[in-house]
């Protein structure tokens, strides 16, 4: 009988935990309201970012993000919004930080450009102040 690979991996994982290690689970309040397509990004500085698409109404989406600070998520900040976005489980917006540890961020999202199902353009916006303000795409 073949043992499933996941069982072997789990056994190996649990065998690697040092004795006396205590694990604690804490509930963290998510900053996102109604929306989807969450994405986590860790900058080279260790800063953790969460981006997601908020569904503002039947036709308008917004790309929001929050930063993990002092054990909690910051208030959400908007990067961009639009009524012509192309969003699904595989094609979702995201945020990233430029290397070097500065405050320069970039974000991207897709917007429909014509009538075809897959007619869309990639929009990119940048922030030089840690996400307080964003360039037009």
C-alpha positions in Angstrom: 0.0 0.0 0.0 1.3 3.4 -0.9 1.4 6.1 1.7 0.2 9.5 0.4 3.0 12.0 0.0 1.2 14.5 2.2 1.3 12.1 5.1 5.0 11.6 4.7 5.6 15.4 4.5 3.5 16.1 7.6 5.3 13.4 9.6 8.7 14.9 8.6 7.5 18.4 9.4 6.3 17.4 12.9 9.5 15.4 13.5 11.5 18.6 12.9 9.9 20.7 15.6 12.3 21.1 18.6 11.0 19.8 21.9 9.5 22.4 24.1 8.3 24.6 21.3 5.1 26.3 22.2 2.8 27.4 19.4 0.2 30.2 19.9 -2.6 31.1 17.5 -3.9 34.6 17.5 -6.9 36.0 15.6 -6.0 39.0 13.5 -8.7 41.3 12.3 -8.6 41.6 8.5 -8.6 45.2 7.1 -10.6 44.2 4.1 -14.3 44.6 3.7 -16.4 43.1 0.9 -14.0 42.1 -1.8 -11.6 39.4 -3.0 -8.3 38.5 -4.6 -6.1 39.0 -1.5 -2.4 39.0 -2.0 0.4 39.1 0.5 3.8 40.6 -0.3 6.9 40.7 1.9 9.5 43.4 0.9 13.2 42.7 1.3 13.0 44.8 4.5 10.6 42.3 6.0 7.7 44.7 5.7 4.4 42.8 5.0 1.8 44.2 2.6 -1.7 42.9 2.0 -3.5 44.0 -1.2 -7.0 43.2 -2.3 -9.8 44.3 -4.6 -12.8 45.9 -2.9 -16.1 45.7 -4.6 -17.5 49.3 -4.2 -20.7 48.7 -6.1 -22.0 46.5 -9.0 -19.6 48.2 -11.5 -16.7 49.7 -9.5 -13.7 47.9 -8.1 -10.9 49.4 -6.1 -7.3 48.2 -5.3 -6.6 48.7 -1.6 -3.7 47.8 0.6 -2.7 47.7 4.2 0.7 47.3 6.0 1.4 45.1 9.0 2.6 47.4 11.8 3.0 46.7 15.5 1.0 43.5 15.4 -2.0 44.8 13.4 -3.0 45.9 9.9 -2.9 49.6 9.1 -6.0 51.3 7.9 -6.7 50.5 4.2 -5.4 52.9 1.6 -6.6 53.1 -2.0 -4.3 52.7 -4.9 -6.8 53.0 -7.8 -10.4 52.3 -8.7 -12.3 51.7 -12.0 -15.4 50.4 -13.7 -13.6 48.5 -16.5 -11.3 46.2 -14.5 -10.6 42.6 -15.5 -10.3 40.6 -12.3 -10.5 36.9 -11.7 -8.8 34.2 -9.5 -5.8 34.0 -11.9 -5.5 37.7 -13.0 -5.5 39.7 -9.9 -3.9 43.1 -8.9 -0.9 43.2 -6.6 1.6 45.5 -4.9 5.3 45.3 -4.6 8.2 47.3 -3.2 11.3 48.2 -5.1 14.6 46.7 -3.9 16.8 48.9 -1.7 14.6 49.4 1.3 13.1 52.7 0.3 9.5 53.8 0.3 9.0 53.2 -3.5 6.1 50.9 -4.2 4.5 49.7 -7.5 1.0 48.2 -8.1 -0.6 46.7 -11.1 -4.1 45.8 -12.3 -5.8 44.9 -15.5 -8.4 47.0 -17.3 -10.5 46.0 -20.3 -9.5 47.8 -23.5 -12.0 46.4 -26.1 -15.0 44.3 -26.5 -13.4 40.9 -26.6 -13.3 38.6 -23.5 -9.6 38.8 -23.1 -9.0 42.4 -24.4 -7.3 44.1 -21.5 -4.2 46.3 -20.7 -1.9 46.2 -17.7 -2.0 49.4 -15.7 0.9 50.3 -13.4 1.0 53.0 -10.7 4.0 53.9 -8.5 4.3 55.6 -5.1 7.5 57.3 -3.9 6.1 57.9 -0.4 5.2 54.5 0.9 1.7 54.4 -0.6 0.4 57.8 0.6 0.0 58.9 -3.0 0.1 57.1 -6.3 1.0 58.1 -9.9 -1.7 58.0 -12.5 -1.6 54.7 -14.5 
